[in-house]
């Protein structure tokens, strides 16, 4: 029921924002994710539990597209691919993993609620909904380690990657380094965390029900504009 309601809202938003109903403007980023592994206390996701390095493409955006002076839900969509280091958690050349993060609280219960922020300085981001692993549900989280001076497009953004059980403590398992490149701008990438899951991860049926209808509505191409024929 909730999934269909979200989809209806997205269809309404597409009337005024035909390309991207939410997160309308963003900044394309690239970099790498260094996974340290979890030898002492594995998460149950092969991708997190195996050390390695992934090539990353990402998009940072503000959910509602509000002016910069106003708080907004911050989003970071990450696509990992081309793993180096081997192991069962590596991504083959033909595969990718899409992970979506949004600004939330960090502790329980705040990690389950979206939290508007002015900027990424001090913000915490999580996947909000857990992945299904061999040892149970797994949340992923990011915290900024360092920011470039001025804006995200001016240098390297470094974040620590964490995992946690829904009610458990966070454990660091990697480091994400991102930069905007020589020509900062948006990216045309479309991310699908339901289909492109990390190695060893699955999605829960209830998360699919909440997300899949709205994702389809958001990513469906808008109909071409109809105008008067030229005389």
PyMOL commands that place a pseudoatom at each C-alpha (Angstrom):
pseudoatom trace, name=CA, resn=UNK, resi=1, chain=A, elem=C, hetatm=0, pos=[0.000, 0.000, 0.000]
pseudoatom trace, name=CA, resn=UNK, resi=2, chain=A, elem=C, hetatm=0, pos=[2.745, 2.457, 1.001]
pseudoatom trace, name=CA, resn=UNK, resi=3, chain=A, elem=C, hetatm=0, pos=[4.745, 1.579, -2.114]
pseudoatom trace, name=CA, resn=UNK, resi=4, chain=A, elem=C, hetatm=0, pos=[1.804, 2.446, -4.391]
pseudoatom trace, name=CA, resn=UNK, resi=5, chain=A, elem=C, hetatm=0, pos=[1.267, 5.709, -2.472]
pseudoatom trace, name=CA, resn=UNK, resi=6, chain=A, elem=C, hetatm=0, pos=[4.903, 6.720, -3.002]
pseudoatom trace, name=CA, resn=UNK, resi=7, chain=A, elem=C, hetatm=0, pos=[4.599, 5.829, -6.686]
pseudoatom trace, name=CA, resn=UNK, resi=8, chain=A, elem=C, hetatm=0, pos=[1.539, 8.070, -7.018]
pseudoatom trace, name=CA, resn=UNK, resi=9, chain=A, elem=C, hetatm=0, pos=[3.433, 10.956, -5.447]
pseudoatom trace, name=CA, resn=UNK, resi=10, chain=A, elem=C, hetatm=0, pos=[6.355, 10.416, -7.815]
pseudoatom trace, name=CA, resn=UNK, resi=11, chain=A, elem=C, hetatm=0, pos=[4.030, 10.454, -10.824]
pseudoatom trace, name=CA, resn=UNK, resi=12, chain=A, elem=C, hetatm=0, pos=[2.629, 13.800, -9.682]
pseudoatom trace, name=CA, resn=UNK, resi=13, chain=A, elem=C, hetatm=0, pos=[6.126, 15.206, -9.237]
pseudoatom trace, name=CA, resn=UNK, resi=14, chain=A, elem=C, hetatm=0, pos=[7.060, 14.104, -12.745]
pseudoatom trace, name=CA, resn=UNK, resi=15, chain=A, elem=C, hetatm=0, pos=[4.474, 16.521, -14.101]
pseudoatom trace, name=CA, resn=UNK, resi=16, chain=A, elem=C, hetatm=0, pos=[6.678, 19.426, -12.996]
pseudoatom trace, name=CA, resn=UNK, resi=17, chain=A, elem=C, hetatm=0, pos=[10.000, 17.545, -13.018]
pseudoatom trace, name=CA, resn=UNK, resi=18, chain=A, elem=C, hetatm=0, pos=[9.784, 15.097, -15.922]
pseudoatom trace, name=CA, resn=UNK, resi=19, chain=A, elem=C, hetatm=0, pos=[13.410, 13.976, -15.788]
pseudoatom trace, name=CA, resn=UNK, resi=20, chain=A, elem=C, hetatm=0, pos=[14.075, 13.519, -12.054]
pseudoatom trace, name=CA, resn=UNK, resi=21, chain=A, elem=C, hetatm=0, pos=[11.087, 14.072, -9.722]
pseudoatom trace, name=CA, resn=UNK, resi=22, chain=A, elem=C, hetatm=0, pos=[13.365, 14.027, -6.672]
pseudoatom trace, name=CA, resn=UNK, resi=23, chain=A, elem=C, hetatm=0, pos=[17.056, 14.856, -6.432]
pseudoatom trace, name=CA, resn=UNK, resi=24, chain=A, elem=C, hetatm=0, pos=[16.587, 17.001, -9.572]
pseudoatom trace, name=CA, resn=UNK, resi=25, chain=A, elem=C, hetatm=0, pos=[20.084, 18.514, -9.631]
pseudoatom trace, name=CA, resn=UNK, resi=26, chain=A, elem=C, hetatm=0, pos=[23.288, 16.865, -8.596]
pseudoatom trace, name=CA, resn=UNK, resi=27, chain=A, elem=C, hetatm=0, pos=[27.051, 16.694, -8.821]
pseudoatom trace, name=CA, resn=UNK, resi=28, chain=A, elem=C, hetatm=0, pos=[28.755, 13.785, -10.546]
pseudoatom trace, name=CA, resn=UNK, resi=29, chain=A, elem=C, hetatm=0, pos=[31.696, 12.341, -8.625]
pseudoatom trace, name=CA, resn=UNK, resi=30, chain=A, elem=C, hetatm=0, pos=[34.294, 9.621, -9.170]
pseudoatom trace, name=CA, resn=UNK, resi=31, chain=A, elem=C, hetatm=0, pos=[36.861, 7.886, -7.024]
pseudoatom trace, name=CA, resn=UNK, resi=32, chain=A, elem=C, hetatm=0, pos=[37.472, 4.648, -5.208]
pseudoatom trace, name=CA, resn=UNK, resi=33, chain=A, elem=C, hetatm=0, pos=[36.252, 2.648, -2.238]
pseudoatom trace, name=CA, resn=UNK, resi=34, chain=A, elem=C, hetatm=0, pos=[38.826, 0.787, -0.167]
pseudoatom trace, name=CA, resn=UNK, resi=35, chain=A, elem=C, hetatm=0, pos=[37.158, -2.054, 1.748]
pseudoatom trace, name=CA, resn=UNK, resi=36, chain=A, elem=C, hetatm=0, pos=[39.121, -3.168, 4.812]
pseudoatom trace, name=CA, resn=UNK, resi=37, chain=A, elem=C, hetatm=0, pos=[37.097, -6.325, 5.510]
pseudoatom trace, name=CA, resn=UNK, resi=38, chain=A, elem=C, hetatm=0, pos=[35.711, -7.588, 8.826]
pseudoatom trace, name=CA, resn=UNK, resi=39, chain=A, elem=C, hetatm=0, pos=[37.878, -10.519, 9.983]
pseudoatom trace, name=CA, resn=UNK, resi=40, chain=A, elem=C, hetatm=0, pos=[36.929, -10.284, 13.661]
pseudoatom trace, name=CA, resn=UNK, resi=41, chain=A, elem=C, hetatm=0, pos=[33.180, -9.802, 13.339]
pseudoatom trace, name=CA, resn=UNK, resi=42, chain=A, elem=C, hetatm=0, pos=[31.907, -10.405, 9.774]
pseudoatom trace, name=CA, resn=UNK, resi=43, chain=A, elem=C, hetatm=0, pos=[28.793, -8.570, 8.653]
pseudoatom trace, name=CA, resn=UNK, resi=44, chain=A, elem=C, hetatm=0, pos=[27.522, -11.467, 6.555]
pseudoatom trace, name=CA, resn=UNK, resi=45, chain=A, elem=C, hetatm=0, pos=[27.880, -9.522, 3.285]
pseudoatom trace, name=CA, resn=UNK, resi=46, chain=A, elem=C, hetatm=0, pos=[30.776, -10.824, 1.177]
pseudoatom trace, name=CA, resn=UNK, resi=47, chain=A, elem=C, hetatm=0, pos=[31.357, -7.385, -0.298]
pseudoatom trace, name=CA, resn=UNK, resi=48, chain=A, elem=C, hetatm=0, pos=[31.985, -5.814, 3.120]
pseudoatom trace, name=CA, resn=UNK, resi=49, chain=A, elem=C, hetatm=0, pos=[33.815, -8.772, 4.636]
pseudoatom trace, name=CA, resn=UNK, resi=50, chain=A, elem=C, hetatm=0, pos=[36.448, -9.097, 1.882]
pseudoatom trace, name=CA, resn=UNK, resi=51, chain=A, elem=C, hetatm=0, pos=[39.212, -6.497, 1.581]
pseudoatom trace, name=CA, resn=UNK, resi=52, chain=A, elem=C, hetatm=0, pos=[39.590, -4.901, -1.835]
pseudoatom trace, name=CA, resn=UNK, resi=53, chain=A, elem=C, hetatm=0, pos=[39.305, -1.696, -3.820]
pseudoatom trace, name=CA, resn=UNK, resi=54, chain=A, elem=C, hetatm=0, pos=[36.409, -0.715, -6.089]
pseudoatom trace, name=CA, resn=UNK, resi=55, chain=A, elem=C, hetatm=0, pos=[36.258, 1.938, -8.765]
pseudoatom trace, name=CA, resn=UNK, resi=56, chain=A, elem=C, hetatm=0, pos=[33.368, 4.250, -7.898]
pseudoatom trace, name=CA, resn=UNK, resi=57, chain=A, elem=C, hetatm=0, pos=[31.019, 6.610, -9.701]
pseudoatom trace, name=CA, resn=UNK, resi=58, chain=A, elem=C, hetatm=0, pos=[28.664, 8.673, -7.550]
pseudoatom trace, name=CA, resn=UNK, resi=59, chain=A, elem=C, hetatm=0, pos=[26.102, 11.454, -7.546]
pseudoatom trace, name=CA, resn=UNK, resi=60, chain=A, elem=C, hetatm=0, pos=[25.547, 13.908, -4.692]
pseudoatom trace, name=CA, resn=UNK, resi=61, chain=A, elem=C, hetatm=0, pos=[22.218, 15.743, -4.608]
pseudoatom trace, name=CA, resn=UNK, resi=62, chain=A, elem=C, hetatm=0, pos=[19.562, 17.429, -2.508]
pseudoatom trace, name=CA, resn=UNK, resi=63, chain=A, elem=C, hetatm=0, pos=[16.266, 15.543, -2.419]
pseudoatom trace, name=CA, resn=UNK, resi=64, chain=A, elem=C, hetatm=0, pos=[13.706, 18.330, -2.781]
pseudoatom trace, name=CA, resn=UNK, resi=65, chain=A, elem=C, hetatm=0, pos=[16.000, 20.614, -4.755]
pseudoatom trace, name=CA, resn=UNK, resi=66, chain=A, elem=C, hetatm=0, pos=[15.498, 23.454, -2.274]
pseudoatom trace, name=CA, resn=UNK, resi=67, chain=A, elem=C, hetatm=0, pos=[17.743, 26.548, -2.347]
pseudoatom trace, name=CA, resn=UNK, resi=68, chain=A, elem=C, hetatm=0, pos=[21.171, 26.024, -0.789]
pseudoatom trace, name=CA, resn=UNK, resi=69, chain=A, elem=C, hetatm=0, pos=[20.253, 28.315, 2.114]
pseudoatom trace, name=CA, resn=UNK, resi=70, chain=A, elem=C, hetatm=0, pos=[17.534, 25.878, 3.274]
pseudoatom trace, name=CA, resn=UNK, resi=71, chain=A, elem=C, hetatm=0, pos=[17.984, 22.438, 4.874]
pseudoatom trace, name=CA, resn=UNK, resi=72, chain=A, elem=C, hetatm=0, pos=[17.249, 19.489, 2.587]
pseudoatom trace, name=CA, resn=UNK, resi=73, chain=A, elem=C, hetatm=0, pos=[17.599, 15.711, 2.600]
pseudoatom trace, name=CA, resn=UNK, resi=74, chain=A, elem=C, hetatm=0, pos=[21.090, 15.039, 1.279]
pseudoatom trace, name=CA, resn=UNK, resi=75, chain=A, elem=C, hetatm=0, pos=[21.624, 12.048, -0.966]
pseudoatom trace, name=CA, resn=UNK, resi=76, chain=A, elem=C, hetatm=0, pos=[24.694, 10.201, -2.195]
pseudoatom trace, name=CA, resn=UNK, resi=77, chain=A, elem=C, hetatm=0, pos=[24.212, 7.456, -4.788]
pseudoatom trace, name=CA, resn=UNK, resi=78, chain=A, elem=C, hetatm=0, pos=[27.280, 5.239, -5.172]
pseudoatom trace, name=CA, resn=UNK, resi=79, chain=A, elem=C, hetatm=0, pos=[28.038, 2.761, -7.959]
pseudoatom trace, name=CA, resn=UNK, resi=80, chain=A, elem=C, hetatm=0, pos=[30.958, 0.407, -7.275]
pseudoatom trace, name=CA, resn=UNK, resi=81, chain=A, elem=C, hetatm=0, pos=[32.572, -1.704, -9.997]
pseudoatom trace, name=CA, resn=UNK, resi=82, chain=A, elem=C, hetatm=0, pos=[35.868, -3.166, -11.236]
pseudoatom trace, name=CA, resn=UNK, resi=83, chain=A, elem=C, hetatm=0, pos=[37.098, -4.568, -7.934]
pseudoatom trace, name=CA, resn=UNK, resi=84, chain=A, elem=C, hetatm=0, pos=[40.797, -5.100, -7.293]
pseudoatom trace, name=CA, resn=UNK, resi=85, chain=A, elem=C, hetatm=0, pos=[42.092, -7.431, -4.614]
pseudoatom trace, name=CA, resn=UNK, resi=86, chain=A, elem=C, hetatm=0, pos=[40.112, -10.579, -5.397]
pseudoatom trace, name=CA, resn=UNK, resi=87, chain=A, elem=C, hetatm=0, pos=[38.113, -12.499, -2.804]
pseudoatom trace, name=CA, resn=UNK, resi=88, chain=A, elem=C, hetatm=0, pos=[34.437, -13.506, -2.798]
pseudoatom trace, name=CA, resn=UNK, resi=89, chain=A, elem=C, hetatm=0, pos=[33.334, -9.910, -2.284]
pseudoatom trace, name=CA, resn=UNK, resi=90, chain=A, elem=C, hetatm=0, pos=[34.887, -8.579, -5.456]
pseudoatom trace, name=CA, resn=UNK, resi=91, chain=A, elem=C, hetatm=0, pos=[32.838, -7.261, -8.359]
pseudoatom trace, name=CA, resn=UNK, resi=92, chain=A, elem=C, hetatm=0, pos=[33.563, -8.806, -11.778]
pseudoatom trace, name=CA, resn=UNK, resi=93, chain=A, elem=C, hetatm=0, pos=[33.976, -6.474, -14.737]
pseudoatom trace, name=CA, resn=UNK, resi=94, chain=A, elem=C, hetatm=0, pos=[30.410, -7.099, -15.906]
pseudoatom trace, name=CA, resn=UNK, resi=95, chain=A, elem=C, hetatm=0, pos=[28.788, -6.314, -12.544]
pseudoatom trace, name=CA, resn=UNK, resi=96, chain=A, elem=C, hetatm=0, pos=[28.163, -3.242, -10.422]
pseudoatom trace, name=CA, resn=UNK, resi=97, chain=A, elem=C, hetatm=0, pos=[26.676, -2.476, -7.025]
pseudoatom trace, name=CA, resn=UNK, resi=98, chain=A, elem=C, hetatm=0, pos=[24.433, 0.553, -6.469]
pseudoatom trace, name=CA, resn=UNK, resi=99, chain=A, elem=C, hetatm=0, pos=[24.106, 1.795, -2.888]
pseudoatom trace, name=CA, resn=UNK, resi=100, chain=A, elem=C, hetatm=0, pos=[21.960, 4.806, -1.974]
pseudoatom trace, name=CA, resn=UNK, resi=101, chain=A, elem=C, hetatm=0, pos=[22.666, 6.886, 1.132]
pseudoatom trace, name=CA, resn=UNK, resi=102, chain=A, elem=C, hetatm=0, pos=[20.532, 9.678, 2.601]
pseudoatom trace, name=CA, resn=UNK, resi=103, chain=A, elem=C, hetatm=0, pos=[21.083, 12.056, 5.496]
pseudoatom trace, name=CA, resn=UNK, resi=104, chain=A, elem=C, hetatm=0, pos=[19.711, 10.527, 8.698]
pseudoatom trace, name=CA, resn=UNK, resi=105, chain=A, elem=C, hetatm=0, pos=[20.561, 10.369, 12.347]
pseudoatom trace, name=CA, resn=UNK, resi=106, chain=A, elem=C, hetatm=0, pos=[23.326, 8.015, 13.467]
pseudoatom trace, name=CA, resn=UNK, resi=107, chain=A, elem=C, hetatm=0, pos=[22.068, 6.462, 16.663]
pseudoatom trace, name=CA, resn=UNK, resi=108, chain=A, elem=C, hetatm=0, pos=[18.868, 4.503, 17.300]
pseudoatom trace, name=CA, resn=UNK, resi=109, chain=A, elem=C, hetatm=0, pos=[16.157, 5.546, 16.492]
pseudoatom trace, name=CA, resn=UNK, resi=110, chain=A, elem=C, hetatm=0, pos=[17.488, 8.488, 14.456]
pseudoatom trace, name=CA, resn=UNK, resi=111, chain=A, elem=C, hetatm=0, pos=[19.177, 6.231, 11.893]
pseudoatom trace, name=CA, resn=UNK, resi=112, chain=A, elem=C, hetatm=0, pos=[15.700, 5.246, 10.654]
pseudoatom trace, name=CA, resn=UNK, resi=113, chain=A, elem=C, hetatm=0, pos=[14.547, 8.816, 9.994]
pseudoatom trace, name=CA, resn=UNK, resi=114, chain=A, elem=C, hetatm=0, pos=[15.531, 11.195, 7.209]
pseudoatom trace, name=CA, resn=UNK, resi=115, chain=A, elem=C, hetatm=0, pos=[17.185, 14.347, 8.526]
pseudoatom trace, name=CA, resn=UNK, resi=116, chain=A, elem=C, hetatm=0, pos=[17.367, 17.605, 6.528]
pseudoatom trace, name=CA, resn=UNK, resi=117, chain=A, elem=C, hetatm=0, pos=[20.795, 19.224, 6.602]
pseudoatom trace, name=CA, resn=UNK, resi=118, chain=A, elem=C, hetatm=0, pos=[22.286, 22.427, 5.224]
pseudoatom trace, name=CA, resn=UNK, resi=119, chain=A, elem=C, hetatm=0, pos=[25.451, 20.723, 3.976]
pseudoatom trace, name=CA, resn=UNK, resi=120, chain=A, elem=C, hetatm=0, pos=[27.541, 17.574, 4.353]
pseudoatom trace, name=CA, resn=UNK, resi=121, chain=A, elem=C, hetatm=0, pos=[29.807, 18.997, 7.036]
pseudoatom trace, name=CA, resn=UNK, resi=122, chain=A, elem=C, hetatm=0, pos=[28.847, 16.993, 10.123]
pseudoatom trace, name=CA, resn=UNK, resi=123, chain=A, elem=C, hetatm=0, pos=[26.050, 15.134, 8.336]
pseudoatom trace, name=CA, resn=UNK, resi=124, chain=A, elem=C, hetatm=0, pos=[25.685, 11.369, 8.666]
pseudoatom trace, name=CA, resn=UNK, resi=125, chain=A, elem=C, hetatm=0, pos=[24.178, 9.241, 5.916]
pseudoatom trace, name=CA, resn=UNK, resi=126, chain=A, elem=C, hetatm=0, pos=[22.783, 5.712, 5.970]
pseudoatom trace, name=CA, resn=UNK, resi=127, chain=A, elem=C, hetatm=0, pos=[21.014, 3.309, 3.635]
pseudoatom trace, name=CA, resn=UNK, resi=128, chain=A, elem=C, hetatm=0, pos=[17.936, 3.735, 5.890]
pseudoatom trace, name=CA, resn=UNK, resi=129, chain=A, elem=C, hetatm=0, pos=[16.729, 0.251, 4.889]
pseudoatom trace, name=CA, resn=UNK, resi=130, chain=A, elem=C, hetatm=0, pos=[18.841, -2.850, 5.570]
pseudoatom trace, name=CA, resn=UNK, resi=131, chain=A, elem=C, hetatm=0, pos=[20.309, -5.402, 3.220]
pseudoatom trace, name=CA, resn=UNK, resi=132, chain=A, elem=C, hetatm=0, pos=[19.692, -9.071, 3.910]
pseudoatom trace, name=CA, resn=UNK, resi=133, chain=A, elem=C, hetatm=0, pos=[22.931, -10.911, 4.689]
pseudoatom trace, name=CA, resn=UNK, resi=134, chain=A, elem=C, hetatm=0, pos=[23.866, -14.414, 5.817]
pseudoatom trace, name=CA, resn=UNK, resi=135, chain=A, elem=C, hetatm=0, pos=[23.966, -13.276, 9.446]
pseudoatom trace, name=CA, resn=UNK, resi=136, chain=A, elem=C, hetatm=0, pos=[20.917, -11.008, 9.384]
pseudoatom trace, name=CA, resn=UNK, resi=137, chain=A, elem=C, hetatm=0, pos=[20.031, -7.442, 8.391]
pseudoatom trace, name=CA, resn=UNK, resi=138, chain=A, elem=C, hetatm=0, pos=[22.855, -5.006, 7.627]
pseudoatom trace, name=CA, resn=UNK, resi=139, chain=A, elem=C, hetatm=0, pos=[22.706, -1.205, 7.454]
pseudoatom trace, name=CA, resn=UNK, resi=140, chain=A, elem=C, hetatm=0, pos=[25.448, 0.817, 5.782]
pseudoatom trace, name=CA, resn=UNK, resi=141, chain=A, elem=C, hetatm=0, pos=[26.505, 4.285, 6.849]
pseudoatom trace, name=CA, resn=UNK, resi=142, chain=A, elem=C, hetatm=0, pos=[28.891, 7.079, 5.864]
pseudoatom trace, name=CA, resn=UNK, resi=143, chain=A, elem=C, hetatm=0, pos=[30.558, 9.819, 7.880]
pseudoatom trace, name=CA, resn=UNK, resi=144, chain=A, elem=C, hetatm=0, pos=[32.733, 12.585, 6.456]
pseudoatom trace, name=CA, resn=UNK, resi=145, chain=A, elem=C, hetatm=0, pos=[36.408, 12.447, 7.385]
pseudoatom trace, name=CA, resn=UNK, resi=146, chain=A, elem=C, hetatm=0, pos=[37.540, 15.476, 5.403]
pseudoatom trace, name=CA, resn=UNK, resi=147, chain=A, elem=C, hetatm=0, pos=[36.077, 17.975, 2.943]
pseudoatom trace, name=CA, resn=UNK, resi=148, chain=A, elem=C, hetatm=0, pos=[37.686, 20.069, 0.203]
pseudoatom trace, name=CA, resn=UNK, resi=149, chain=A, elem=C, hetatm=0, pos=[37.804, 23.824, 0.832]
pseudoatom trace, name=CA, resn=UNK, resi=150, chain=A, elem=C, hetatm=0, pos=[34.887, 25.779, -0.573]
pseudoatom trace, name=CA, resn=UNK, resi=151, chain=A, elem=C, hetatm=0, pos=[32.683, 23.167, -2.236]
pseudoatom trace, name=CA, resn=UNK, resi=152, chain=A, elem=C, hetatm=0, pos=[32.597, 19.467, -3.123]
pseudoatom trace, name=CA, resn=UNK, resi=153, chain=A, elem=C, hetatm=0, pos=[33.629, 20.305, -6.686]
pseudoatom trace, name=CA, resn=UNK, resi=154, chain=A, elem=C, hetatm=0, pos=[36.927, 21.848, -5.572]
pseudoatom trace, name=CA, resn=UNK, resi=155, chain=A, elem=C, hetatm=0, pos=[38.795, 18.804, -4.240]
pseudoatom trace, name=CA, resn=UNK, resi=156, chain=A, elem=C, hetatm=0, pos=[38.631, 15.398, -2.565]
pseudoatom trace, name=CA, resn=UNK, resi=157, chain=A, elem=C, hetatm=0, pos=[35.797, 14.341, -0.262]
pseudoatom trace, name=CA, resn=UNK, resi=158, chain=A, elem=C, hetatm=0, pos=[36.803, 11.517, 2.082]
pseudoatom trace, name=CA, resn=UNK, resi=159, chain=A, elem=C, hetatm=0, pos=[34.211, 9.455, 3.964]
pseudoatom trace, name=CA, resn=UNK, resi=160, chain=A, elem=C, hetatm=0, pos=[34.405, 6.475, 6.313]
pseudoatom trace, name=CA, resn=UNK, resi=161, chain=A, elem=C, hetatm=0, pos=[32.174, 3.495, 5.472]
pseudoatom trace, name=CA, resn=UNK, resi=162, chain=A, elem=C, hetatm=0, pos=[30.441, 1.677, 8.339]
pseudoatom trace, name=CA, resn=UNK, resi=163, chain=A, elem=C, hetatm=0, pos=[28.045, -1.228, 8.800]
pseudoatom trace, name=CA, resn=UNK, resi=164, chain=A, elem=C, hetatm=0, pos=[25.694, -2.059, 11.675]
pseudoatom trace, name=CA, resn=UNK, resi=165, chain=A, elem=C, hetatm=0, pos=[22.825, -4.286, 12.697]
pseudoatom trace, name=CA, resn=UNK, resi=166, chain=A, elem=C, hetatm=0, pos=[19.612, -2.218, 12.853]
pseudoatom trace, name=CA, resn=UNK, resi=167, chain=A, elem=C, hetatm=0, pos=[19.944, -1.799, 16.623]
pseudoatom trace, name=CA, resn=UNK, resi=168, chain=A, elem=C, hetatm=0, pos=[23.682, -2.377, 16.926]
pseudoatom trace, name=CA, resn=UNK, resi=169, chain=A, elem=C, hetatm=0, pos=[26.822, -0.263, 17.007]
pseudoatom trace, name=CA, resn=UNK, resi=170, chain=A, elem=C, hetatm=0, pos=[28.566, 0.962, 13.886]
pseudoatom trace, name=CA, resn=UNK, resi=171, chain=A, elem=C, hetatm=0, pos=[31.780, -0.744, 12.749]
pseudoatom trace, name=CA, resn=UNK, resi=172, chain=A, elem=C, hetatm=0, pos=[34.082, 0.899, 10.224]
pseudoatom trace, name=CA, resn=UNK, resi=173, chain=A, elem=C, hetatm=0, pos=[34.792, -1.279, 7.187]
pseudoatom trace, name=CA, resn=UNK, resi=174, chain=A, elem=C, hetatm=0, pos=[36.203, 1.008, 4.519]
pseudoatom trace, name=CA, resn=UNK, resi=175, chain=A, elem=C, hetatm=0, pos=[37.040, 4.437, 3.173]
pseudoatom trace, name=CA, resn=UNK, resi=176, chain=A, elem=C, hetatm=0, pos=[35.424, 6.239, 0.238]
pseudoatom trace, name=CA, resn=UNK, resi=177, chain=A, elem=C, hetatm=0, pos=[37.339, 8.931, -1.676]
pseudoatom trace, name=CA, resn=UNK, resi=178, chain=A, elem=C, hetatm=0, pos=[35.460, 11.088, -4.178]
pseudoatom trace, name=CA, resn=UNK, resi=179, chain=A, elem=C, hetatm=0, pos=[36.296, 14.006, -6.451]
pseudoatom trace, name=CA, resn=UNK, resi=180, chain=A, elem=C, hetatm=0, pos=[34.398, 15.974, -9.076]
pseudoatom trace, name=CA, resn=UNK, resi=181, chain=A, elem=C, hetatm=0, pos=[37.039, 15.895, -11.813]
pseudoatom trace, name=CA, resn=UNK, resi=182, chain=A, elem=C, hetatm=0, pos=[38.219, 18.683, -14.079]
pseudoatom trace, name=CA, resn=UNK, resi=183, chain=A, elem=C, hetatm=0, pos=[34.736, 19.551, -15.386]
pseudoatom trace, name=CA, resn=UNK, resi=184, chain=A, elem=C, hetatm=0, pos=[32.314, 19.482, -12.434]
pseudoatom trace, name=CA, resn=UNK, resi=185, chain=A, elem=C, hetatm=0, pos=[28.694, 18.892, -13.359]
pseudoatom trace, name=CA, resn=UNK, resi=186, chain=A, elem=C, hetatm=0, pos=[25.759, 16.525, -13.080]
pseudoatom trace, name=CA, resn=UNK, resi=187, chain=A, elem=C, hetatm=0, pos=[25.772, 12.952, -14.357]
pseudoatom trace, name=CA, resn=UNK, resi=188, chain=A, elem=C, hetatm=0, pos=[23.198, 11.071, -16.391]
pseudoatom trace, name=CA, resn=UNK, resi=189, chain=A, elem=C, hetatm=0, pos=[23.721, 7.876, -14.396]
pseudoatom trace, name=CA, resn=UNK, resi=190, chain=A, elem=C, hetatm=0, pos=[20.598, 6.142, -13.074]
pseudoatom trace, name=CA, resn=UNK, resi=191, chain=A, elem=C, hetatm=0, pos=[21.022, 4.006, -9.971]
pseudoatom trace, name=CA, resn=UNK, resi=192, chain=A, elem=C, hetatm=0, pos=[18.994, 0.900, -9.098]
pseudoatom trace, name=CA, resn=UNK, resi=193, chain=A, elem=C, hetatm=0, pos=[19.769, -0.496, -5.629]
pseudoatom trace, name=CA, resn=UNK, resi=194, chain=A, elem=C, hetatm=0, pos=[17.081, -3.174, -5.947]
pseudoatom trace, name=CA, resn=UNK, resi=195, chain=A, elem=C, hetatm=0, pos=[18.651, -4.850, -8.973]
pseudoatom trace, name=CA, resn=UNK, resi=196, chain=A, elem=C, hetatm=0, pos=[22.335, -3.997, -8.498]
pseudoatom trace, name=CA, resn=UNK, resi=197, chain=A, elem=C, hetatm=0, pos=[23.031, -5.283, -4.994]
pseudoatom trace, name=CA, resn=UNK, resi=198, chain=A, elem=C, hetatm=0, pos=[26.530, -5.837, -3.558]
pseudoatom trace, name=CA, resn=UNK, resi=199, chain=A, elem=C, hetatm=0, pos=[28.008, -9.370, -3.632]
pseudoatom trace, name=CA, resn=UNK, resi=200, chain=A, elem=C, hetatm=0, pos=[26.535, -11.522, -0.867]
pseudoatom trace, name=CA, resn=UNK, resi=201, chain=A, elem=C, hetatm=0, pos=[23.608, -9.157, -0.259]
pseudoatom trace, name=CA, resn=UNK, resi=202, chain=A, elem=C, hetatm=0, pos=[19.895, -9.562, -0.892]
pseudoatom trace, name=CA, resn=UNK, resi=203, chain=A, elem=C, hetatm=0, pos=[16.934, -7.243, -0.429]
pseudoatom trace, name=CA, resn=UNK, resi=204, chain=A, elem=C, hetatm=0, pos=[14.010, -7.925, 1.874]
pseudoatom trace, name=CA, resn=UNK, resi=205, chain=A, elem=C, hetatm=0, pos=[10.559, -8.321, 0.327]
pseudoatom trace, name=CA, resn=UNK, resi=206, chain=A, elem=C, hetatm=0, pos=[9.192, -5.426, 2.393]
pseudoatom trace, name=CA, resn=UNK, resi=207, chain=A, elem=C, hetatm=0, pos=[11.903, -3.041, 1.185]
pseudoatom trace, name=CA, resn=UNK, resi=208, chain=A, elem=C, hetatm=0, pos=[11.173, -4.033, -2.408]
pseudoatom trace, name=CA, resn=UNK, resi=209, chain=A, elem=C, hetatm=0, pos=[7.473, -3.387, -1.890]
pseudoatom trace, name=CA, resn=UNK, resi=210, chain=A, elem=C, hetatm=0, pos=[8.221, 0.077, -0.521]
pseudoatom trace, name=CA, resn=UNK, resi=211, chain=A, elem=C, hetatm=0, pos=[10.667, 1.020, -3.240]
pseudoatom trace, name=CA, resn=UNK, resi=212, chain=A, elem=C, hetatm=0, pos=[10.040, -0.707, -6.546]
pseudoatom trace, name=CA, resn=UNK, resi=213, chain=A, elem=C, hetatm=0, pos=[6.838, 1.090, -7.612]
pseudoatom trace, name=CA, resn=UNK, resi=214, chain=A, elem=C, hetatm=0, pos=[8.254, 4.534, -6.814]
pseudoatom trace, name=CA, resn=UNK, resi=215, chain=A, elem=C, hetatm=0, pos=[11.549, 3.715, -8.567]
pseudoatom trace, name=CA, resn=UNK, resi=216, chain=A, elem=C, hetatm=0, pos=[9.702, 2.656, -11.696]
pseudoatom trace, name=CA, resn=UNK, resi=217, chain=A, elem=C, hetatm=0, pos=[7.606, 5.819, -11.614]
pseudoatom trace, name=CA, resn=UNK, resi=218, chain=A, elem=C, hetatm=0, pos=[10.656, 8.018, -11.057]
pseudoatom trace, name=CA, resn=UNK, resi=219, chain=A, elem=C, hetatm=0, pos=[12.752, 6.436, -13.814]
pseudoatom trace, name=CA, resn=UNK, resi=220, chain=A, elem=C, hetatm=0, pos=[9.987, 6.024, -16.391]
pseudoatom trace, name=CA, resn=UNK, resi=221, chain=A, elem=C, hetatm=0, pos=[10.561, 8.342, -19.319]
pseudoatom trace, name=CA, resn=UNK, resi=222, chain=A, elem=C, hetatm=0, pos=[8.190, 11.278, -19.413]
pseudoatom trace, name=CA, resn=UNK, resi=223, chain=A, elem=C, hetatm=0, pos=[5.925, 11.493, -22.480]
pseudoatom trace, name=CA, resn=UNK, resi=224, chain=A, elem=C, hetatm=0, pos=[7.066, 13.837, -25.208]
pseudoatom trace, name=CA, resn=UNK, resi=225, chain=A, elem=C, hetatm=0, pos=[5.563, 17.291, -25.096]
pseudoatom trace, name=CA, resn=UNK, resi=226, chain=A, elem=C, hetatm=0, pos=[2.616, 17.748, -27.419]
pseudoatom trace, name=CA, resn=UNK, resi=227, chain=A, elem=C, hetatm=0, pos=[2.263, 21.061, -29.180]
pseudoatom trace, name=CA, resn=UNK, resi=228, chain=A, elem=C, hetatm=0, pos=[0.419, 22.571, -32.082]
pseudoatom trace, name=CA, resn=UNK, resi=229, chain=A, elem=C, hetatm=0, pos=[1.633, 21.520, -35.502]
pseudoatom trace, name=CA, resn=UNK, resi=230, chain=A, elem=C, hetatm=0, pos=[3.436, 24.231, -37.382]
pseudoatom trace, name=CA, resn=UNK, resi=231, chain=A, elem=C, hetatm=0, pos=[1.364, 25.897, -40.091]
for i in range(1, 231): cmd.bond("trace and resi %d" % i, "trace and resi %d" % (i + 1))
show_as sticks, trace
zoom trace
